[in-house]
Amino acid sequence: MSKYLYDDFIINLSKRITSRLNEISADYNFDYGDEYEIAICELLREFLPTKYGVCRGFVVNKAGQKFGDDIIIYDQVSFPTLKSLNKNDWARKENIPIEAVYCYIEAKYSLDISENPNSNLSKALKQISDVKSLVNEREKYELNKYDPYHFIPKPLNPVFGIPPYRNPIFSLIVSRYVKNGDNRIENLETIKTLINKYVEKYKVTENSPEGIVVGQDNYIFTAIKKYPNNNPTRFIIPYEENIYQSMQKDSNALAIALVHLYAGIDWIRLDKMPWEEIFNDIKNK
């Protein structure tokens, strides 16, 4: 059997994730939502480069409006949080300015993929939609920016399959198990059937998640409709008709999502924090 790229990078990553998650599960009762969120935070902290901060909490704009309540990946180089010196204190929730956000993740231990409008999948989609809508208020990092303080005089054309600006937000829903209503599903064919039904019906919008981990074996990801077999995308593309596709890979869904996350945040260039505005706000009041 042929290997995957970089000497089975994604398979080895999946093995490490599974092993680490099993170790963490010895300390937490994942049937409670907070514990699974904390476990995902610990995984992300271990597998993300150090420039990316990981916390639980809310994204907030200048006016104090905020959404979220799950996991945020943010720029910890340019933005200090109010957390204690113990960076692994995942119980404490933060307010992260929209300017500092790379990614928002909804973590659900068992994901309900039934058609119930009150399912935790429906609620997670609503949370992500609210978060993305708020974060997209931030000033766009245009393609002709050299850095947050300099522009290249001639605008650059958008590259096919990626957004026309550099600071979109990436978003995910991750889960460990799948259920239909109150009943956990183990049969892969049943799960695949439900996923295909969901993918066919769901209309992808600019505020939809880029990826959904459906249990340990299935990953739903974004693609452009006119090239559904060849062009999975890092982000939802605003000038194209976007759809979802799915793949079923034994026990590798979370690793695949992490690689998708790597691809997304690698594209993102965050703009400057408005430190002068924050300073002048308190000076003038």
N, C-alpha and C positions, 0 to 999 in steps of 0.2 A: 504494500500500500504506500502510495507516495505521501511525502510529508507536506505539511503546510509551510508557508514562508517563514524564513528565519529560524530554521530548525524546529518547526512545530511551536512557534512562539505562542500562538493563541491556545493551543492545547496545554502547554506547560503553564500558561497563565491561569487557565481554567482549573488545573490541578491545585495550584497554589491558593486560588480563591476558595475552592471547595474545602481544602484542608484548614485554611484560616477560619472560614465560617463555622466549620465543625468545632474548632477550638473555642471560638467565641460563644457558640451555643451552649457550652458547658456552664457558662456564667450567667446566661440570660434565659428567661422564659419568653420565647418568641411569639407566643400566643397573644401577648400584649403588644400593642403597636409601637410604643416608645422603645422597647428593647430591640426590635428589629431595625428601627431607624438608627439606633446607637451602633448596632453591629455593622450596618452599611457605612456609617461614618468612620468606624475603625478600619474597615476594608479600604475605603477611599484614601484615608490618611496614609495607609501603608503602600498603596499602589499608585498614588499620584505624585508627581514631582513636588518638591517642597515649596515652590513659589505659589502653589495653589492652597489657599486656606479651606478648611472644611468645618462647617458648624451646622447646628439646627437653629431654625428661626424664621425670620420674616425679611422680605425685601421692602424697603421704604423709600419714598420719594421725598423731595424737599419739603412738601406740604405736610408730611407726616402720615400720608396714606400708605397702608402696608397690606401685603398679602403673603400667603405662604403657610408656614408652620411645619415644614419638613426640612429637607437637607439643602444647604446652599454651598456651592463652590465659589469662592471669591478671591480677589487679589489681596493676599495678605502682606505683600511687599509694600503696596501703596496705601492700604487702608488698615489701620489697627482697630481691632474690635475692643469691646469693653470686658472681654472675658478675663478670668483670673489667669495667673501665670501658668496654671495647669491647663495646657492647650487641649488635653484630652477630656476635659470636663464637658461631656456631650449633653449632660442633663440641662445645662444652662442654655437658654435660647437667646439669640442675638437679633438685633436690627441691622441689616446690611444695606447701605445705600445702593440704589439701582445702578449707579455708576461703577460699582466695584464687583458686580455679579457676572460670573462666567456661566453658571449652570444652576438649575433648580431640579431637585429630584424628589418624587413622591415614592416612599417605600411602604409596601403593603406585604405583610407576611404571606397571606393567602389572598389572591386577587380574584374577585368575583366577576366573571366574564358573561354573566347572564344578561338578559335584556332589561333587567330591573333598573328603572331610572334612578333609584336610590342606592345602587350598588357602590362599593368602594371604588370601582373603576370609574364610574360616572362622577363621583365626588373628586377623585384625583384629577380627572380631566378638567373639571371646573377650577380646581386650585391652580393647575398649570396655566390655564387660560387667563386667569386673573393675574398671576405673576408675570406672564409674558406681556400682557397688555400694559402693566405698570412699567416694567423694565424697558419696553420699547418707547417710552416717553423720553428716554435719555437722548442726548445729542448724538447723532450718527457719526461714527468714525469713518469718514469718506475714504474711498479708495485712493485718492490723491493726497492723503495725509502722509507726511514723512514720519512724524511723531505727533503727540497731542498738541504741540505748539508750532508746527511747521507744515506748510502745504507745498506740494509740487504744483507749479502753475497750471499745467495742462491736465485736465481730468482724465482718468483712465477708464476704459470700458469694462463693464462687469465680465467676469470669467464665467463660462457656462457651468451651471450646476452649483454655484455658490452665491450667496447674497451680494447685492451691490454695495454693501458697506461691511466694515470689519468687526463691528461689535454687536452681532445678534446674540441672543441668549440661547444656550442649548438646554434641552429639558428631557427628562426620562421618568418613566414609571418602572420600578423594579419590584419583583416579587419572588418568593421562593416556592410557593405552591399555587395551585389553581383550584377554584371552586365554581360551581354553578348554583347560585343561591347559597344555601347552607351546606351543600354537599361537596366535599373535596373530591377532585377528579384525578385519577392516576393514569387512566388509559390514554396513551399518546394519540391514538386515532380520534378519540372523542374530543380531546383538547384541540387537535388540528381542525376538526370539523367546526367547532365553535369559533376558533380564531378566523377561519376562512369566512364564515358567516359574518363575523364582526367586521373584518377588513372590507368586505364587499359593501356593507351598509354605511360604514362610517365616512363622513365627509371631512377630509383634512382641511383645516384652516391655518392661517398664519400663527394662531395661538395654540395649536395642537402640539403634543410632545414629539420630539424627533425619534424617540424609540420607546418601546414597551417590552420589558422582560416578563414573559408569561410563564411562570414556573421556571424550572431548571433547564428546560429543553427548547423553548420557543422564544424567538425574538421577532418583534414587529418593528419595521424601520421605514423611513420615508424614501420615496422615489418620485421621479417625474413621470407623469402618466404616459406621455408619448414614447418614452423609452423605459418601460417598466422592467424589462429583463436585464438591462445593461447599466442603468444609472441610479443606483442608490445614492442618496445625497447626504451631506453632512448636516444640512439644515433644510427647513421648509423654505422653498424659494418663492418670493412674493410675486414674481412675474410669470410663473408657470402654474399648470394644474398639477397639484401634488396628490399622491395616493400613498397608501400603505401597502407594503409587501411583507411576507413573513418567511422565516426559515425555521426548520426543526433540526437541531443539532444536539445529540445526546449529551446532556449535562454541561453544555458550553454556553448557554444563553447569557449568563452574567458576564463572562469573559468577552463575548462578542459585543455586548453593550458597552463594556469598558473601552474596547478598541474604538467603537463608534464615538464615545465620549472623547477619547484622545484626539481623534480626527477633528471633532468640532472645536474643542478649546484651543487646538493648535492654530486654527484659523483666526480666532478672536484676538483683537487688539483693543483693549479698553482705553477709553479717553481719560482725560485728567479728572481728578476729584476737584470739586469747586471749593477749595480751601479758603480762597479770598472771600467768597460769598458767606461762608460759615463764620469767618472772622468778623466781617462787616455787619452781619446780622446781629450779633450780640453787641457790637460796638454802638450800633445806632438805635438800640431799643432801651 
